[in-house]
Amino acid sequence: PIPLNKTLLSGGRRWAMPKWEGGGAAQLWQPEWSYRIHEGLSLLCPTDVTIVMMTSSLTSYRLTAAQQSWLGPFRTVVSWRVIVISDRTNRRTGEMTTPQLRNHSTYEDAQKRHFVGLRLAYRDEALRNSAWVILVDDDTWVNVPFLLRYLADFDSDRPLIIAHFLQRVWLPWYPNVLSGGAGMILSSAAFLRIGRALDSGEMPVPHGLTHNDAHLLEWAQRLELPIVHAQLLGDNALPADARILDKVLRNLSTDTESSALTLNISSYADSRPVDSEHDIASAKVLGTGRIDPQALSMVTLHRVPGTAMRYLQYRIEEILGMTVEAFIRQSYGLGC
């Protein structure tokens, strides 16, 4: 456990991080195992989970990939448990927005969307009864069958936030934050506390370059909500060491395409816009089987190109022996 420290939460040149130093909670995170209530093959009912995904008109291709892979089956069966919050309204894709967000598509604007989505969910009587709320980006792949098993091991009546906790891993001055893109999961008790604070105006939406995950971390501390670090919420779909990827790609073939793809891995790891070359590279790497076991053992993966999302979904269904949609429907008969 790490004591809350103003220096670690303060921003650098680019990031406007919260400067608040609270005295309520003494620790930033707790180990995941300390909150598990049991291990086993129990399965959560899909209607106990609400998904809040943020997207925008500029990244509609990501939403399409999610809907053609993991999100599509979930929405088909549990259609009223998904909020896709965007800068526009689009009935075809299911995107919704508010006057506050409409036509605001910048990176800074994106930091507000999860919290607006949480407020909308809190104001919806049906969604307010969710056992779990998961916040994801449109380039996050969710292993839905694993998610339903994973969350069954926790008590949703305990206030907690499950997330991948990043402990100054990028730059020496970079503060401790949550990995928002890897997914941030709120128990019912935490969701109600956050939702109430948002709805009353006590908790504002982020402003400026305050990151949504840093904002949630700050308010988790203010509201004394425990943070549970989960290694199974993948911070990045690709290995941290780009040299590993370089070796994998060079072993794929000796053609010029493989060499060209290798050159783009560093920019992909830096979170620049994903283009077709990155899609091809990631799908090829996953297809080698060298990263496949790692990917399929995660609850979520962040920064996943569209082709890789579809490949991962195919592999999950191959393992299940059925489509994910069939699995979700079947789970209704296993305790829902």
Secondary structure, DSSP 4 states (H G I P E B T S, - for coil): -----HHHHS--SS--------SS-S-S-EEGGGG----SS----GGGEEEEEE--GGGHHHHHHHHTTTHHHHHHHSGGGEEEE-SS-BTTTTEE--TTTTT--SHHHHHHHHHHHHHHHHHSHHHHT-SEEEEEETT-EE-HHHHHHHGGGS-TTS--EEE-EE-S-SSTTPPPEE-GGG-EEEEHHHHHHHHHHHHHTSSPPP-TT--HHHHHHHHHHHTTPPEEE-TTEES-SS-S-HHHHHHHHHHH-SSHHHHHHHTTHHHHHTTPPP-HHHHHHHHHHHHTTSSHHHHHT-SEESS--HHHHHHHHHHHHHHHTS-HHHHHHHHTTTT-
